[in-house]
Structure formats: structure tokens, C-alpha cells
Amino acid sequence: MKTIKLRSNVMAENNRIAQKLRETYEKKKLLVINIIGSPGCGKTSLLEETIKKADNNFRTMIIVGDVQTEYDAERLKKVGADAYQIETMGICHLDARMLQKKIQDIRPKGTDLLIIENVGNLVCPAGYDLGEDSKVVMVSVPEGDEKPLKYPAIFHRADLFLITKIDMLENSNFNLDRAVQNAKKINPDIKAIPMSSKTGEGMNEWFSWLEEKISRKKGG
Amino acid sequence: MKTIKLRSNVMAENNRIAQKLRETYEKKKLLVINIIGSPGCGKTSLLEETIKKADNNFRTMIIVGDVQTEYDAERLKKVGADAYQIETMGICHLDARMLQKKIQDIRPKGTDLLIIENVGNLVCPAGYDLGEDSKVVMVSVPEGDEKPLKYPAIFHRADLFLITKIDMLENSNFNLDRAVQNAKKINPDIKAIPMSSKTGEGMNEWFSWLEEKISRKKGG
């Protein structure tokens, strides 16, 4: 009982800060995307390709969450990204307070898009609002097409389902249609994009999705 | 401050129950293994192969934790496993109380080995003692060889590191030696077994590891 009450207090505090963040993003007309997926599902690889191909179409900033190490921000800086790391020091998700602190340090200006790469974890990050416009859930082909049914919370809350590493479809049991159907059982409105950072498949659709969101944010 | 104190109370309670479980396992001379890895790293596939090949060498029982669904226990039953599911209903890990409840229901008797397949998550399950003899950490080749450095807590606590899906090594950036070195930086005593449920590579070593542990438990 005490645990439940405390947890709901923690969540209320998180939501309060997330709401403040949302107002900050709104004022700056900054589109914020929160990417959630398991360790090794290809989050950082997708972001590398996104930065390489974005050119000057939109100005992007990336905040990467990891339990430990700054590898991912370093990887992203190598391809020219404006990337920042949050080390959670054992915590299994990013929360709004961590984001708020980082945003206060960075003071983003003239940025169109902030992508948050959450800690590699398909469970806990789903519960924490970071004030983002959209959550994006990522599952890679080697993980299996039943994942939406096993981890429904994030599929319920995400606007977009990126199915990554489709270059590995051959010789695998992963069925693309079944994966999408499973996701839509949880969330009928979710959009799915099968993609591969290796072959570039699906990248155009990902960019269209982002650009449409950015332009709607600017105009809104 | 309040959060930290409550968390330490939750952990103390978990450890108290885990200690009771440990005594129960000890009395039954039951070896208990707690397998921890990301969603889709191949935990259930390994257990399917383990059950198929174990024959009557040792009597095995499996408890599978998932946030939702009973798919994994069903998969395991299909290959003849004595398998039970714990649905955590949103919780990102198994805790000792969930195990205790399940063990009370099942009342294992004459079993040599209990394998616990934890919730797919490389972060949170690491912190919860289930009274097990050994934690086993699993990372699959598509996830990348830097994972031990990014998720040190579980590598610190595990006795065995299973590197799965090594049939996917070709055309990947995963370096086996580097993966083992990274794991040993966190835990010099960890043993590593590269394996593939598809080709059967590493299965003999996995069985030797289990058999040695079982016979030590029986004799001890």
C-alpha cells in the first residue's frame, strides 16, 4: 500500500515536470521524439543514419540515455550529431527531472527536432512522460514478432512502431505482417515502418514522418 | 530521501524472502539458475533446446516471467517441459515474493534443476535476489559486444555469460573476444560460453556447466 502510494507520488511529480518540459518545447516550437527499445535493437544505428541523411533539412539534437558509459553520444558525435549523454547510474529509464536538468544545461536554440534515445529497455521507460510529442517503439527482427503482445504498455503509448534490421528477415521466423497485426491489436492507430539502417530501406518513410511532424509543430 | 529509504525497505524485504527460498532450495537439493537477458536474446529458444537434449540426465522445471502473456510457458510445454508462467502485470522484473508464491503452488519434488527465465530486461532483474545459486546473463550477437560495459550490474552479479546467436556472427560487427574481455573488465571471474540454439554450438559446454553445478549441489 505504502509502495503504491509512493509510486503514485513519484509519477505525479514526474508528470508535473513533464508538463513544464512540454511548455518549454512548445515555446521553442521544438518537436520532441522519445525512442524506446531493447538493448541492441538498433536505436543508435538509426540515429547515425538519420543524422547523415538529414543534411540541413532540419536541425537535430540528440539526448541519449544509458545506465552507464557515454559510448552512444560519442558514436553520434562522430557522424556530426549535436549529441548529449545522460548516464542514469543504474536507473532503468529516463525521467522528466533528468531531462529537465539536461535541457537547462544545453539551452537548445534554433533546433527543430530533439530525439531522445531512452535507456535500452522495453518495459520501464514506457511509464515515464518526458513531455515528448511522440513515443516511438523499436523492435528488431531478431527479437521476434510477438514482442507487441508481450510488452503492451509501450505499444499502447507509442505513435510509431519501427521494425528494424529487416535485412535479417531471410532465414528468420519473424513475420512482418504478424508483427504489425500484433501491434495493432494493442493500438489500432499505431503506424508501422519496417526498416534497415544497413540497406536504407524505410528511411524515406521515417523522414517523411518526421518532416510532417516538424512542419505541423512549426505551423501549430 | 523518502524514495531511497522505501527502496531499501523493499530490497530488505526481498532479500528476507530470497533467504527463505534459498533455504527451501537447499533442503530439496535443488539447483536454481536465474537467466537474465533482453527481450528476444534467445532465452526461451535455449530452454527449448535444453529440454530436448536433457533427456533423463536431470529433472528440470522452468518458471518463466513475462510482463504479460503465457506464450513462453506454452512454447516450453510443447517440447515437453515442466513449465510455469508468472505474469508480472507490468512489473519489469521477478521478485522473491512472486517466486515464493509460485513455488508454494507448484511444490517441486524430485526436481534437480529449476531454471528461472526472468522478464526480458537487462537492467532491473539484476537487482532482485531470487535465492538462486547462480545468475546467468545472456546477450545475443545482434545486440552488440559492448553490452557488458553498458549494463555492468548484471555482469557484476552473474557467474556465467552466454553469448547467443553466434550463427549470426558473419557480416556482423560483433567481436567474440571483445565481448568476453568487456565482461571480464566488470567481473574477472565470469565464465563465457558462445553458443547457438540453431546450430547447437556451445550446448555441450552449457550442459557440462549445469551438470557440474547439479552434482555439486547434490553432494554438498
Contacts between the chains, C-beta under 8 A, distances in Angstrom:
chain1	res1	chain2	res2	distance
A	2	B	6	7.0
A	3	B	6	6.8
A	3	B	10	6.5
A	6	B	2	7.1
A	6	B	3	6.8
A	6	B	6	5.4
A	10	B	3	6.6
A	38	B	38	4.5
A	38	B	39	4.9
A	38	B	40	6.6
A	38	B	120	7.2
A	38	B	122	7.9
A	38	B	143	7.8
A	39	B	38	4.9
A	39	B	122	5.2
A	39	B	139	8.0
A	39	B	143	5.6
A	39	B	144	7.8
A	39	B	147	5.9
A	39	B	150	7.0
A	39	B	151	6.7
A	40	B	38	6.7
A	40	B	139	7.7
A	40	B	140	7.4
A	40	B	142	6.0
A	40	B	143	2.6
A	40	B	144	4.9
A	40	B	147	6.6
A	41	B	143	8.0
A	66	B	150	5.6
A	67	B	123	6.0
A	67	B	150	6.3
A	67	B	151	5.9
A	67	B	152	7.7
A	67	B	153	7.4
A	68	B	149	7.1
A	68	B	150	6.1
A	68	B	151	7.5
A	68	B	152	5.7
A	69	B	146	7.7
A	69	B	149	5.4
A	69	B	150	5.2
A	71	B	146	6.1
A	71	B	149	7.3
A	71	B	150	6.9
A	90	B	153	6.4
A	92	B	92	6.8
A	92	B	121	7.5
A	92	B	123	3.8
A	92	B	124	5.0
A	119	B	123	7.0
A	120	B	38	7.2
A	120	B	122	6.8
A	120	B	123	7.9
A	120	B	150	7.3
A	120	B	151	7.8
A	121	B	92	7.4
A	121	B	121	6.0
A	121	B	122	7.3
A	121	B	123	5.5
A	121	B	124	7.8
A	122	B	38	7.9
A	122	B	39	5.2
A	122	B	120	6.8
A	122	B	121	7.3
A	123	B	67	6.0
A	123	B	92	3.9
A	123	B	119	7.0
A	123	B	120	7.9
A	123	B	121	5.5
A	123	B	124	7.4
A	124	B	92	4.9
A	124	B	121	7.7
A	124	B	123	7.4
A	124	B	124	6.6
A	139	B	39	7.9
A	139	B	40	7.6
A	140	B	40	7.4
A	140	B	142	6.5
A	142	B	40	6.0
A	142	B	140	6.5
A	142	B	142	4.4
A	142	B	165	6.7
A	142	B	168	7.2
A	143	B	38	7.8
A	143	B	39	5.6
A	143	B	40	2.7
A	144	B	39	7.8
A	144	B	40	5.0
A	146	B	69	7.7
A	146	B	71	6.1
A	147	B	39	5.9
A	147	B	40	6.6
A	149	B	68	7.2
A	149	B	69	5.4
A	149	B	71	7.3
A	150	B	39	7.0
A	150	B	66	5.7
A	150	B	67	6.4
A	150	B	68	6.2
A	150	B	69	5.2
A	150	B	71	6.9
A	150	B	120	7.3
A	151	B	39	6.7
A	151	B	67	5.9
A	151	B	68	7.6
A	151	B	120	7.7
A	152	B	67	7.7
A	152	B	68	5.7
A	153	B	67	7.4
A	153	B	90	6.4
A	165	B	142	6.7
A	168	B	142	7.3
A	168	B	168	7.7
